[in-house]
Amino acid sequence: MKKAIAIAVALAFCLASSLALANAVGSDCTFKGKKLQGKIQVVDSFPDIKVQVVSSFPDLKVQKVSSFPDSCGKWQMVDSFPDIKIQFVDSFPDIKIQYVDSFPGVP
């Protein structure tokens, strides 16, 4: 009985550890089915994704572009007709981004 409990605790610990280490952004550059590229609108409420800007260890490297946001991490900021709506937050983000001048995408 004690051995079964010990095994169950060990499995629970392994599962919790793997979930904590999982990257928020998939290798296909999506978050919850939304592609992380294209036209982005910053909103104050009801976002698709909550984003925190960091200087190290991002989930996604983002390059701001003025046209052709057609690959992973290239964002064109717009005021209307967005592909994704984001809200900038200081804590409890869905994803963490780092702005870059080149080589955007999943690190």
C-alpha positions in Angstrom: 0.0 0.0 0.0 2.8 2.4 0.9 4.6 1.5 -2.3 1.5 2.3 -4.4 1.1 5.7 -2.7 4.8 6.5 -3.3 4.5 5.6 -7.0 1.3 7.8 -7.3 3.1 10.7 -5.7 6.1 10.3 -7.9 3.9 10.2 -11.1 2.0 13.3 -10.0 5.3 15.2 -9.4 6.6 14.2 -12.8 3.4 15.3 -14.5 3.4 18.6 -12.7 7.0 19.2 -13.5 6.5 18.6 -17.2 3.5 20.9 -17.4 5.4 23.7 -15.7 8.3 23.3 -18.2 6.0 23.2 -21.2 6.4 26.2 -23.5 3.3 28.4 -24.0 3.9 28.7 -27.7 3.8 25.6 -29.9 6.5 24.7 -32.3 4.0 25.6 -35.1 3.9 29.2 -33.7 0.4 29.0 -32.3 -1.2 29.7 -28.9 -4.5 27.9 -28.3 -5.0 27.6 -32.1 -4.2 31.2 -33.0 -1.2 31.9 -35.2 1.2 34.3 -33.6 1.8 36.4 -36.8 -0.2 38.9 -38.7 -2.1 42.0 -37.8 -2.2 42.7 -34.1 -4.4 45.1 -32.2 -3.7 46.2 -28.6 -6.8 46.3 -26.5 -7.6 47.1 -22.8 -10.2 44.4 -22.3 -11.3 41.1 -23.9 -8.0 40.1 -25.5 -7.4 36.9 -27.3 -4.0 36.7 -25.6 -2.4 38.4 -22.6 1.2 39.3 -23.3 4.1 40.3 -21.1 7.2 42.0 -22.7 10.4 40.6 -21.2 14.1 41.1 -22.0 15.1 37.4 -21.5 13.6 33.9 -21.8 10.7 34.8 -24.0 8.1 32.3 -25.4 8.2 34.2 -28.7 10.6 36.7 -30.3 8.6 39.4 -32.1 9.6 41.7 -34.9 7.4 44.7 -35.6 6.9 45.2 -39.3 5.0 47.8 -41.4 3.9 45.3 -44.0 3.9 41.6 -44.9 3.5 40.0 -41.4 3.6 36.6 -43.1 5.8 34.5 -40.9 6.1 33.5 -37.2 6.7 36.4 -34.9 6.2 39.2 -37.4 3.6 41.5 -36.1 2.0 44.5 -37.8 0.3 46.7 -35.3 -3.1 47.9 -36.5 -6.1 49.9 -35.1 -8.8 47.9 -36.9 -9.5 44.5 -38.5 -6.9 42.5 -36.5 -6.0 38.9 -36.8 -5.3 38.8 -33.0 -6.2 41.1 -30.1 -3.6 41.4 -27.3 -3.5 43.0 -23.9 -0.2 43.9 -22.3 0.1 42.8 -18.7 2.7 42.9 -16.0 1.8 39.6 -14.4 0.0 36.3 -15.2 0.6 36.5 -19.0 -0.5 33.8 -21.5 2.8 34.3 -23.4 6.0 36.3 -22.9 7.5 38.1 -25.8 10.8 39.8 -26.5 11.1 42.5 -29.3 13.9 41.8 -31.8 15.2 43.5 -34.9 15.8 40.3 -36.7 15.2 36.5 -36.5 11.6 36.5 -35.0 9.9 33.3 -34.0 10.0 30.6 -31.4 13.4 30.6 -29.7 
